[in-house]
Amino acid sequence: MKKSELIELLKNNKDDEDIDEVLKNAEPVKALANSGLTLDAFKTKLESDADFKSFMDSEKDKHSAKSLETWKTNNLQKEIDAEIKKRYPEQDPKDKALADLKAKMEKMEAESLKKDLTNKALKTMTEKKLPTDLVNFIVGADKDSTNKNLEALEKVFNAHDEAIKTEILKDGTYKPGGQGGTEPTEEAVKGQINSLFGIKE
């Protein structure tokens, strides 16, 4: 039997399929059997002859590789598409439209909240005479975080004002009691601070 005949004979067999029946019923094998080579002799040769076994294994590998390539060509893309569809099911157009509408509403609500928080923060900062140009740093994600930021800013500026007042009193430029020796009023202190920094009320 020629190699090509044997390959042709085994080409439709699966890897785990027993080839005994195929070989037993094949015409070339029958002819081979009549020539004196029996199936048992073939099996014995397969088990005892390393070169023959190696040849048969390589033929089986070629056949398996070809079968795998054929399967990939015919089935792999379908399997991939099915898995993608299973993992990421197509969304109903109504569901998609609803999700888009929900996202837009959430965005509008967030923008509206930020606008309200900004306006309230500006009002509070103006009332407390805090610099309003810092409003973008003060506005948080919600009312509580914005209020905490306002409190922190107010503490910083109050501490800064106290430090300036202390510094003014230290360097001796401020004389308590004025002309008549009385305690200075709050307006007088503010007036001196404003004049020191060139602030006009």
C-alpha positions in Angstrom: 0.0 0.0 0.0 1.2 3.5 -0.9 1.4 6.3 1.7 -1.1 8.3 -0.3 -3.5 5.4 -0.2 -3.2 5.1 3.5 -3.7 8.9 4.0 -6.7 8.8 1.7 -8.1 5.9 3.7 -7.7 7.7 7.1 -8.6 11.2 6.1 -12.2 11.1 7.3 -11.4 9.5 10.7 -11.6 11.5 13.9 -8.6 11.5 16.3 -10.2 9.3 18.9 -11.8 6.9 16.4 -10.6 3.3 16.2 -9.1 2.7 12.8 -9.3 -1.1 13.0 -12.7 -1.3 11.3 -11.7 1.2 8.6 -8.6 -0.8 7.8 -10.3 -4.1 8.0 -12.9 -3.1 5.4 -10.7 -1.1 3.1 -10.0 -2.5 -0.3 -6.2 -1.7 -0.2 -6.0 -3.4 3.2 -7.9 -6.4 1.9 -5.4 -6.6 -0.9 -2.7 -6.2 1.6 -4.1 -8.9 3.7 -4.2 -11.2 0.7 -0.6 -10.4 0.1 0.2 -11.8 3.6 0.1 -8.6 5.7 -2.7 -9.0 8.2 -4.3 -6.4 10.5 -2.5 -8.1 13.4 0.8 -7.8 11.6 0.0 -4.1 11.0 -0.7 -3.5 14.7 2.4 -5.4 15.7 4.5 -3.3 13.3 2.8 -0.2 14.7 3.7 -1.2 18.3 7.2 -2.6 17.6 8.6 -0.4 14.8 9.4 3.1 16.2 9.9 4.6 12.7 6.6 3.1 11.4 4.8 4.4 14.5 6.4 7.8 14.1 5.3 7.9 10.5 1.7 7.0 11.4 1.7 9.6 14.2 2.9 12.3 11.9 0.2 11.4 9.4 -2.4 11.5 12.1 -1.1 14.9 13.2 -1.4 16.2 9.7 -4.9 14.9 9.4 -5.8 16.4 12.8 -4.3 19.8 11.9 -6.2 19.8 8.6 -9.4 18.8 10.4 -8.9 21.6 12.9 -8.3 24.2 10.2 -11.5 23.0 8.4 -13.4 23.3 11.6 -12.1 26.8 12.3 -13.0 27.9 8.8 -16.5 26.6 9.1 -17.3 27.1 12.7 -15.0 29.4 14.7 -16.5 32.7 13.7 -20.0 31.4 14.6 -18.7 30.3 18.0 -17.1 33.7 18.6 -20.2 35.6 17.5 -22.4 33.4 19.8 -20.1 34.0 22.8 -20.1 37.8 22.1 -23.9 37.8 21.8 -24.1 35.8 25.1 -21.8 38.2 27.0 -23.0 41.4 25.4 -26.7 40.9 24.5 -28.1 43.4 22.0 -30.0 46.1 23.7 -33.5 46.8 22.7 -33.8 50.2 21.0 -36.4 51.3 23.6 -34.0 50.3 26.4 -31.2 52.2 24.8 -33.3 55.3 24.3 -34.5 55.1 27.9 -30.9 54.8 29.1 -29.8 57.8 27.0 -32.7 59.9 28.4 -31.8 58.9 31.9 -28.2 59.8 31.4 -29.2 63.2 30.0 -31.5 63.9 33.0 -28.8 62.9 35.5 -26.4 65.3 33.7 -29.0 68.1 33.8 -29.7 67.5 37.5 -26.0 67.6 38.3 -25.5 70.9 36.4 -28.6 72.4 38.1 -27.3 71.3 41.5 -23.8 72.8 40.8 -25.5 76.1 39.7 -27.5 76.2 42.9 -24.5 75.4 45.1 -22.4 78.0 43.3 -25.1 80.7 43.8 -25.5 79.9 47.5 -21.7 79.8 48.0 -21.3 83.2 46.3 -24.0 84.7 48.5 -22.4 83.3 51.7 -18.9 84.4 50.6 -20.2 87.9 49.8 -21.9 88.1 53.2 -18.7 86.9 55.0 -16.5 89.1 52.9 -14.5 86.1 51.5 -13.0 86.3 48.1 -15.6 85.2 45.6 -13.1 84.4 42.9 -12.4 81.2 44.9 -16.0 79.9 44.5 -15.0 77.2 42.0 -12.7 75.7 44.6 -15.4 75.8 47.3 -18.3 74.2 45.4 -18.4 70.5 46.2 -20.5 67.5 45.0 -23.3 68.3 47.4 -24.5 70.9 49.9 -22.7 69.3 52.9 -19.3 69.3 51.2 -19.8 72.8 49.9 -20.6 74.0 53.4 -17.5 72.3 54.8 -15.4 73.9 52.2 -16.9 77.4 53.1 -16.2 76.8 56.8 -12.6 75.8 56.0 -12.1 78.9 53.9 -13.6 81.1 56.5 -11.3 79.7 59.2 -8.3 80.2 57.0 -9.1 83.8 56.3 -10.1 84.6 59.9 -6.7 83.1 61.1 -5.0 85.2 58.4 -6.8 88.4 59.5 -5.9 87.7 63.2 -2.2 87.2 62.2 -2.2 90.5 60.4 -3.8 92.3 63.3 -1.2 90.8 65.7 1.6 91.8 63.4 0.3 95.4 63.3 0.1 95.6 67.0 3.6 94.1 67.3 5.5 96.6 65.1 4.2 99.6 67.1 2.5 101.4 64.3 -0.8 101.2 66.1 -1.3 103.3 69.3 -4.2 102.1 71.4 -6.4 104.8 73.0 -5.9 107.3 70.2 -5.7 111.0 71.3 -7.8 110.7 74.5 -6.3 107.4 75.7 -9.5 105.4 75.3 -9.8 101.9 73.8 -10.1 102.0 70.0 -13.4 101.1 68.4 -13.8 98.3 65.9 -14.3 100.9 63.1 -11.0 102.5 64.1 -9.1 99.2 63.9 -10.7 98.4 60.5 -9.9 101.9 59.3 -6.2 101.4 60.2 -6.1 98.0 58.6 -7.8 99.3 55.4 -5.4 102.2 55.2 -2.4 100.0 55.8 -3.5 97.8 52.8 -4.9 100.6 50.7 -8.5 99.2 50.9 -11.3 101.6 50.2 -14.7 100.9 51.7 
